[in-house]
């Protein structure tokens, strides 16, 4: 994921409080798995990570 998309991802999580990985991927030109990988690299944790990737939520902690 490029730097601009990574910053936008962080902004959507922190400011806009979007926690659904599927919804986040809808705002970015990346697949759900790419969003999961980038969010993980940024230090976010997840709920439902072992289930359907489309249902993964970023932990709000």
Secondary structure, DSSP 8 states (H G I E B T S, - for coil): --HHHHHHHHHHHHTS---BHHHHHHHTTS-HHHHHHHHHHTT--EESTTS-GGG-EE---
